[in-house]
Amino acid sequence: MLVAVYAIFALAATSRAGVQISTKFHEAPLAYLLSAFAAVVYIVATIALARRGDGWWRVALVACSIELLGVLTIGTLSLVDAGAFRHPTVWSVYGEGYLFIPLVLPVIGLYWLRKTAPAKVAAARAAG
C-alpha cells in the first residue's frame, strides 16, 4: 500500500511539474523547480521502497528523509514568506494542496523503514 501511494504521488508530482515548467515556467521558476525536485524524490522513494536489499533500504531512507526535510522546510517558508511562494509547490503549506499527505507520507515511510531495517542496522540500533 505504501509503495502504491508513493507511486501515485510520483505520477501526480511529475505531471504537475511537467505542466508547470512547460507552460508557465517564467512565472515562478523556483516553485516549479521545487515541484520537479519533489517529483524526483517521490520517484526514487517509490523505486527504493519497492525493492529489496540493504542498498535499496538505504536509498529509501535517504529519499524519505529528504522528503520530510523538504516538506517541513518549504512548508514553513511558504507560511513565513507567502510572497516568495505565490505559486504553490507540492510541499507548500506542508502539502495543503494534497490534503497534507506529503507531510504524513514520509513519516509513515520512515516508520516502515525502521520496522523493516536490515539485520545489521537493527543490531547496531539495539547495541547503541
N, C-alpha and C positions, 0 to 999 in steps of 0.2 A: 504494500500500500504506500509506504514512504517513497519508494522509487517512482511509483506512478504519479504521485503528487509533484515530485521534483521534475518529472518529465513534462507534466502539464505546465509547470512554471517555466521550464526551459523553452518550451514552444511559445508560450504567451510572451515572455520577455524578449525572445528573439524576434518574434513577429512585430511586437510593438517598436523595438529599437530599429528594425529594418524600415518600417514605415516612417518613423520619425526622422531617421537620418536621410532617407531618400526623398522625402517631401518637404521637410522644413528644418533641416539641419542649421541653417543660418539664423534661425530664431533663438535657439538655445543649445549651442553645441555641447556645453558641459553636461547639461541634463541628459541629452540624448546619448552622449558617450558613456555616461554612468549607467544608463539603461542597457547599453550594449555590453558593458562590463558585467552587469548583473546577469545578463543572458549567458555569457561565457561561464560565469561561476555556476549557474544552475545546470548548464550542460555538463561541466566537469563533475559536479556533485552527482548528477544522475548516473553518469557512466561509472564513477567510482563506487557508488552505493550498490550498483547492480552487479559489480564484480566481486570475486573472492580473492583473498590473499592479503598478506601483510602490507605490501606496497599499495594496493588499492585502498586498504583501510586508512593508510596514512594520507593518501590523496584526498579521500573523502573527509577526513578530519580537517585537513587544511582548507578545503573548499567550504565546508560548513562553518569553520571559524572565520574565514574571510567574509562569508555571507553575513554572519551575525555582526561582525565588526562593521561591515558596510551599512547594514540596515540601522544599526544604532548610531553610527556617525552621520549618515545622510539624513536619517530621521530627525536627529537633534538639530543639525544645521538647518534643515528645512523649516523647523519651528523657530529657531533663533533668528535666522535671516531669511524670511519668507521671500523677500525681493530677489534674492540670488537664485531661488528655485520657483520662478513664476511658472515654469513648465515642469510638471511633476516627472519624477523618475519612478521606477518600480519600488524603490526604497524610501521615497519621500513620505514624511509624516509616518514613519515606521510601517510603510506598506498599506496605508489607509485605503488607497485605490484598489487594493486587492484583499480587502477585509482583514487586514493585519496578518494575513498568512505569512508574508515574508518575515515577520518578526517571530512568529511561533515556529515556523518550519525549521530553521537552523537549531533551535533549542531541542526540538524533537529529534532531529538528525544527530546532534551531539550526544543526546541521551542514548539513542540506539547504538551509536558507535561505542559508547562507554560500556554498554551491556554486551557488545559483540567484539570487544577488544581481543586482538591476538594473544595467545598464551603468554608470550614474553612481556607484553605490555601489561597484562593483568598481573603477572608475577612481580614486576617492578613496582606497580602501584601498591600491591599488598605488602611489599617489603619496605616501602618508604613512606 
